[in-house]
Amino acid sequence: MDVRRELGLNVPIALICHFNHSEAKEYREKGELAGAARYEQMLAFEDRVLEAVDRVIYVSNWARQNVENDRRVNTSSSAVIWNGVSAKPQANPARRGELGLDEDDVVLINVGSIEPRKNQVGLVDLFASIHESFPATRLMLVGDGPQRSAVEAKIKEHRLGDSVKLLGHRRDVPALLPCADCYVHYANLENCPLVLIEAARAGLPFAAVATGGVPELQDALDCKFDVDPSDIRASIERLRPLLTNPQTRREHGQRAKQAFERTFTQEAMTQAYINALSFAPSTTSA
């Protein structure tokens, strides 16, 4: 924006906003932004930039609500474009046997950095209750992070060493997803989780905590199985159709895949960006 002003250029400038409420808030929660003064300075800088660019593009309607209504940031214009991924993953599906799984297992999978916000510790508690009622279930946890030791302790506490596969950081997630029967997303807060889109691409039905931008994806991907960390019993009842009926899993997985192909491909996202960026620059910000 400084360059545009100095050179007198007549080009529009857009900002892609991926944070939930504020980047300053996320840095502070991670302990990387010490002191109230620095936090307020960064927050004020965000406000100035968000209001000065010609268009802000969010990855969920929920994020736009947070920034423009809750924070009361007055943007010149804005749009919402969900994330998109390649229509076909660049990886061949893994085999269950390679992962220590049997063909008769009912496999749940979760992918993400192992940290409090992603809530894998709580997910192991949920799975312990699931496994008690459905012994054929297995859980694959993909990822690594600061709470790995807490997850390992929770697995040991519930004596689930043979039923939970802690795979660590992997670069072949698209190859792992087809090995599962269902994806379970247990994060406390999300904007537009890419992994739900990848699960739909793989034809997996998914269950998720309806928080942040997740309900938008549940509706758009035509797959709405809610889980609630505060009510494990109710969560298991909502999951029961997926845990007990292969046909139900196939039907919901196929519906999610068809919705993905309509809305969440990389090509669909690219076209949405082309449409959103076809605008004239604001005279007030030039």
DRENKOL-801837 format. One line per field, with one value per residue (C-alpha): residue number from 1; residue in one letter; chain; x, y, z. Coordinates in Angstrom, 2 decimals, padded with zeros to 5 digits, always signed. Example, Ala and Ser with C-alpha at 12.3 -4.5 7.8 and 13.67 -1.06 7.14 Angstrom:
// residues 2
resi <- 1, 2 .
resn <- A, S .
chain <- A, A .
x <- +012.30, +013.67 .
y <- -004.50, -001.06 .
z <- +007.80, +007.14 .
END
This chain:
// residues 286
resi <- 1, 2, 3, 4, 5, 6, 7, 8, 9, 10, 11, 12, 13, 14, 15, 16, 17, 18, 19, 20, 21, 22, 23, 24, 25, 26, 27, 28, 29, 30, 31, 32, 33, 34, 35, 36, 37, 38, 39, 40, 41, 42, 43, 44, 45, 46, 47, 48, 49, 50, 51, 52, 53, 54, 55, 56, 57, 58, 59, 60, 61, 62, 63, 64, 65, 66, 67, 68, 69, 70, 71, 72, 73, 74, 75, 76, 77, 78, 79, 80, 81, 82, 83, 84, 85, 86, 87, 88, 89, 90, 91, 92, 93, 94, 95, 96, 97, 98, 99, 100, 101, 102, 103, 104, 105, 106, 107, 108, 109, 110, 111, 112, 113, 114, 115, 116, 117, 118, 119, 120, 121, 122, 123, 124, 125, 126, 127, 128, 129, 130, 131, 132, 133, 134, 135, 136, 137, 138, 139, 140, 141, 142, 143, 144, 145, 146, 147, 148, 149, 150, 151, 152, 153, 154, 155, 156, 157, 158, 159, 160, 161, 162, 163, 164, 165, 166, 167, 168, 169, 170, 171, 172, 173, 174, 175, 176, 177, 178, 179, 180, 181, 182, 183, 184, 185, 186, 187, 188, 189, 190, 191, 192, 193, 194, 195, 196, 197, 198, 199, 200, 201, 202, 203, 204, 205, 206, 207, 208, 209, 210, 211, 212, 213, 214, 215, 216, 217, 218, 219, 220, 221, 222, 223, 224, 225, 226, 227, 228, 229, 230, 231, 232, 233, 234, 235, 236, 237, 238, 239, 240, 241, 242, 243, 244, 245, 246, 247, 248, 249, 250, 251, 252, 253, 254, 255, 256, 257, 258, 259, 260, 261, 262, 263, 264, 265, 266, 267, 268, 269, 270, 271, 272, 273, 274, 275, 276, 277, 278, 279, 280, 281, 282, 283, 284, 285, 286 .
resn <- M, D, V, R, R, E, L, G, L, N, V, P, I, A, L, I, C, H, F, N, H, S, E, A, K, E, Y, R, E, K, G, E, L, A, G, A, A, R, Y, E, Q, M, L, A, F, E, D, R, V, L, E, A, V, D, R, V, I, Y, V, S, N, W, A, R, Q, N, V, E, N, D, R, R, V, N, T, S, S, S, A, V, I, W, N, G, V, S, A, K, P, Q, A, N, P, A, R, R, G, E, L, G, L, D, E, D, D, V, V, L, I, N, V, G, S, I, E, P, R, K, N, Q, V, G, L, V, D, L, F, A, S, I, H, E, S, F, P, A, T, R, L, M, L, V, G, D, G, P, Q, R, S, A, V, E, A, K, I, K, E, H, R, L, G, D, S, V, K, L, L, G, H, R, R, D, V, P, A, L, L, P, C, A, D, C, Y, V, H, Y, A, N, L, E, N, C, P, L, V, L, I, E, A, A, R, A, G, L, P, F, A, A, V, A, T, G, G, V, P, E, L, Q, D, A, L, D, C, K, F, D, V, D, P, S, D, I, R, A, S, I, E, R, L, R, P, L, L, T, N, P, Q, T, R, R, E, H, G, Q, R, A, K, Q, A, F, E, R, T, F, T, Q, E, A, M, T, Q, A, Y, I, N, A, L, S, F, A, P, S, T, T, S, A .
chain <- A, A, A, A, A, A, A, A, A, A, A, A, A, A, A, A, A, A, A, A, A, A, A, A, A, A, A, A, A, A, A, A, A, A, A, A, A, A, A, A, A, A, A, A, A, A, A, A, A, A, A, A, A, A, A, A, A, A, A, A, A, A, A, A, A, A, A, A, A, A, A, A, A, A, A, A, A, A, A, A, A, A, A, A, A, A, A, A, A, A, A, A, A, A, A, A, A, A, A, A, A, A, A, A, A, A, A, A, A, A, A, A, A, A, A, A, A, A, A, A, A, A, A, A, A, A, A, A, A, A, A, A, A, A, A, A, A, A, A, A, A, A, A, A, A, A, A, A, A, A, A, A, A, A, A, A, A, A, A, A, A, A, A, A, A, A, A, A, A, A, A, A, A, A, A, A, A, A, A, A, A, A, A, A, A, A, A, A, A, A, A, A, A, A, A, A, A, A, A, A, A, A, A, A, A, A, A, A, A, A, A, A, A, A, A, A, A, A, A, A, A, A, A, A, A, A, A, A, A, A, A, A, A, A, A, A, A, A, A, A, A, A, A, A, A, A, A, A, A, A, A, A, A, A, A, A, A, A, A, A, A, A, A, A, A, A, A, A, A, A, A, A, A, A, A, A, A, A, A, A, A, A, A, A, A, A .
x <- +000.00, +002.94, +004.31, +000.96, +000.73, +004.32, +004.11, +000.53, -000.53, -004.17, -004.31, -006.66, -005.24, -006.89, -006.02, -006.66, -007.68, -007.05, -007.18, -010.26, -010.52, -007.08, -003.54, -002.49, -004.80, -003.48, +000.14, -000.71, -002.44, +000.69, +002.85, +004.66, +003.39, +004.32, +002.91, -000.40, +001.13, +002.49, -000.80, -002.77, -000.30, -000.60, -004.39, -004.54, -002.23, -004.53, -007.53, -005.79, -004.77, -008.13, -009.89, -007.39, -007.25, -009.81, -011.18, -010.82, -011.33, -012.22, -012.23, -015.54, -018.61, -017.94, -014.56, -016.14, -018.70, -015.91, -013.83, -016.46, -019.24, -017.59, -014.42, -016.36, -013.82, -015.20, -013.79, -014.23, -015.63, -015.30, -015.99, -015.94, -014.10, -013.80, -010.57, -010.19, -007.92, -006.93, -009.73, -007.43, -004.80, -001.26, -000.85, -001.95, -004.06, -002.14, -003.07, -004.58, -002.12, +000.76, -000.78, -001.47, -005.19, -007.51, -010.09, -012.90, -011.87, -014.08, -011.41, -011.78, -009.14, -008.14, -005.47, -003.91, -001.16, -001.45, -002.26, -005.02, -007.15, -007.30, -008.34, -006.92, -006.72, -010.49, -010.86, -009.09, -011.61, -014.44, -012.87, -012.45, -016.22, -016.81, -014.46, -016.16, -019.46, -017.98, -014.85, -014.13, -013.32, -009.79, -008.50, -005.68, -004.21, -002.06, +000.10, +002.56, +002.83, +003.23, +000.48, +001.75, +002.93, -000.48, -002.18, +000.17, -000.62, -004.34, -004.00, -002.16, -004.74, -007.56, -005.48, -005.96, -002.43, -003.68, -006.59, -005.12, -002.47, -000.43, +001.22, +003.02, +003.71, +002.96, +003.20, +000.91, -002.43, -004.37, -003.07, -004.12, -007.67, -009.03, -007.91, -010.48, -014.24, -015.00, -013.24, -013.75, -012.86, -012.76, -011.20, -012.50, -012.31, -011.79, -012.16, -012.20, -010.46, -008.86, -008.90, -012.71, -012.51, -009.84, -011.97, -014.92, -012.66, -011.73, -015.41, -015.29, -018.26, -017.16, -018.31, -017.21, -017.69, -020.01, -017.83, -016.47, -016.74, -017.32, -021.15, -020.77, -018.67, -021.04, -023.93, -021.96, -020.55, -023.94, -022.57, -023.81, -022.89, -022.25, -020.10, -019.93, -016.93, -019.20, -021.57, -019.83, -022.95, -024.92, -021.94, -021.80, -025.51, -025.04, -022.11, -023.96, -025.25, -021.70, -020.22, -022.73, -023.83, -021.39, -024.13, -024.78, -021.07, -020.94, -024.03, -022.90, -019.35, -020.56, -022.78, -019.85, -017.65, -020.23, -020.55, -016.77, -016.65, -019.26, -017.80, -014.41, -012.05, -008.98, -010.58, -013.74, -011.66, -009.53, -012.60, -014.05, -010.83, -010.88, -014.44, -013.68, -010.57, -012.27, -012.96, -011.77, -009.47, -010.96, -010.16, -009.99, -007.18, -005.01 .
y <- +000.00, +002.31, +001.52, +002.19, +005.55, +006.58, +005.63, +006.77, +003.35, +002.61, -001.02, -002.65, -004.29, -007.20, -008.79, -012.48, -012.89, -016.35, -015.53, -016.17, -012.84, -011.25, -012.33, -010.36, -012.45, -015.71, -014.65, -013.68, -017.00, -018.81, -016.72, -015.04, -011.50, -010.24, -007.09, -005.30, -002.38, -004.55, -006.38, -003.14, -001.80, -004.89, -004.88, -001.23, -001.93, -004.76, -002.45, +000.21, -002.27, -004.06, -000.73, +000.65, -002.20, -002.26, -005.71, -008.22, -011.88, -014.26, -018.06, -018.28, -016.18, -016.70, -014.98, -012.03, -011.76, -011.79, -009.11, -006.76, -007.04, -008.14, -006.08, -003.36, -003.03, -001.00, -002.60, -001.00, -004.27, -007.95, -011.43, -014.99, -017.73, -021.16, -023.10, -025.48, -028.42, -030.35, -032.56, -035.58, -036.22, -036.78, -039.99, -043.59, -044.81, -046.61, -050.11, -050.89, -053.68, -051.20, -049.26, -052.25, -052.23, -055.09, -054.94, -055.53, -052.60, -049.50, -046.85, -043.25, -040.71, -037.25, -034.99, -031.89, -030.41, -031.84, -028.74, -027.62, -025.98, -029.20, -031.14, -034.56, -035.20, -034.87, -036.96, -039.88, -039.63, -039.73, -042.67, -044.60, -044.49, -045.34, -048.30, -049.62, -049.89, -050.69, -052.85, -053.05, -049.34, -048.03, -044.44, -043.01, -039.73, -037.97, -035.07, -033.91, -031.03, -029.83, -032.04, -035.31, -036.54, -035.68, -037.69, -040.62, -040.47, -040.44, -043.46, -045.30, -044.24, -045.76, -048.83, -048.10, -048.87, -051.53, -049.46, -045.96, -045.45, -042.31, -041.78, -038.49, -035.90, -037.24, -035.77, -038.39, -037.47, -037.87, -041.45, -042.17, -040.83, -043.63, -046.16, -044.79, -045.19, -041.84, -038.58, -037.02, -033.36, -032.37, -028.90, -026.24, -023.49, -023.54, -021.13, -023.25, -026.56, -027.88, -031.45, -031.64, -030.72, -033.38, -035.94, -035.16, -035.50, -038.98, -039.89, -039.98, -038.96, -036.72, -035.63, -032.35, -029.93, -027.26, -024.27, -021.30, -021.80, -025.57, -025.43, -023.70, -026.59, -029.16, -027.60, -027.03, -030.57, -032.06, -033.97, -032.91, -035.19, -033.04, -034.07, -032.16, -032.41, -031.50, -034.41, -037.64, -039.78, -037.60, -037.51, -041.30, -041.49, -039.06, -041.13, -044.44, -044.54, -044.12, -046.62, -049.38, -049.14, -049.38, -048.36, -045.17, -044.37, -044.93, -042.83, -039.84, -040.13, -040.12, -037.09, -035.24, -036.14, -034.88, -031.62, -031.28, -031.70, -028.95, -026.36, -027.09, -027.96, -025.84, -024.81, -023.58, -021.63, -020.09, -018.94, -017.45, -015.48, -014.25, -013.04, -011.45, -009.65, -008.12, -004.76, -001.17, +000.31, +002.59, +006.27, +006.69, +004.17, +005.06 .
z <- +000.00, +000.67, -002.79, -004.42, -002.69, -003.45, -007.14, -007.66, -008.94, -009.73, -008.60, -006.09, -002.98, -001.18, +002.15, +002.79, +006.43, +007.92, +011.61, +013.75, +015.55, +015.63, +014.86, +017.93, +020.09, +018.62, +019.24, +022.80, +023.50, +022.28, +024.63, +021.72, +022.31, +025.77, +027.34, +027.00, +025.10, +022.29, +022.05, +021.73, +019.16, +016.99, +017.32, +016.26, +013.30, +012.19, +012.37, +010.25, +007.55, +007.47, +006.98, +004.45, +001.90, -000.89, -000.06, +002.76, +001.87, +004.71, +004.69, +006.58, +007.24, +010.93, +010.61, +008.82, +011.61, +014.21, +012.52, +011.13, +013.73, +016.97, +016.47, +014.62, +011.85, +008.94, +005.80, +002.38, +001.03, +001.82, +000.51, +001.84, -000.05, +001.53, +001.21, -001.70, -002.52, -005.61, -006.88, -006.83, -004.14, -005.34, -003.35, -003.58, -000.63, +002.12, +003.18, +006.54, +007.17, +006.90, +009.78, +012.02, +011.25, +010.28, +007.52, +010.05, +012.25, +012.36, +012.04, +013.19, +012.23, +013.45, +011.94, +013.46, +015.58, +019.09, +021.10, +023.49, +020.79, +018.76, +021.90, +021.14, +024.90, +025.09, +021.94, +023.62, +026.48, +023.95, +022.14, +025.41, +025.86, +022.20, +022.36, +025.49, +023.60, +020.19, +020.69, +016.94, +016.80, +016.37, +016.44, +014.32, +015.57, +012.98, +014.09, +016.71, +019.11, +022.69, +024.11, +022.70, +026.11, +027.60, +024.84, +025.45, +029.18, +028.44, +026.14, +028.91, +031.51, +029.44, +028.48, +024.79, +023.62, +021.19, +019.91, +019.37, +016.69, +017.40, +014.02, +014.65, +011.97, +008.49, +005.01, +003.47, +005.06, +001.77, +001.61, +005.20, +005.03, +002.76, +005.37, +007.82, +008.05, +009.66, +010.48, +013.94, +014.46, +018.13, +018.06, +020.42, +017.80, +014.04, +011.15, +007.97, +008.77, +005.60, +006.89, +006.77, +003.09, +002.55, +004.38, +002.11, -000.93, +000.32, +000.64, +004.43, +006.55, +009.39, +012.83, +014.36, +017.21, +015.80, +016.63, +014.69, +010.94, +011.18, +010.89, +007.52, +006.23, +007.72, +005.80, +002.58, +002.63, +003.51, +006.50, +009.92, +012.81, +015.88, +018.82, +022.09, +024.44, +027.36, +026.70, +025.75, +026.05, +023.62, +021.26, +021.13, +020.34, +017.46, +016.21, +016.54, +012.93, +011.63, +014.08, +013.42, +009.80, +006.86, +004.43, +006.39, +006.28, +002.53, +001.85, +003.92, +002.63, -000.96, -000.33, +001.21, -001.76, -004.25, -002.31, -002.31, -006.08, -006.50, -004.15, -002.62, -005.44, -006.12, -009.42, -007.67, -005.16, -007.92, -009.84, -006.66, -006.14, -009.74, -009.25, -005.86, -007.11, -010.14, -008.55, -008.77, -006.14, -003.53, -003.99, -000.21, +000.26, -002.76 .
END
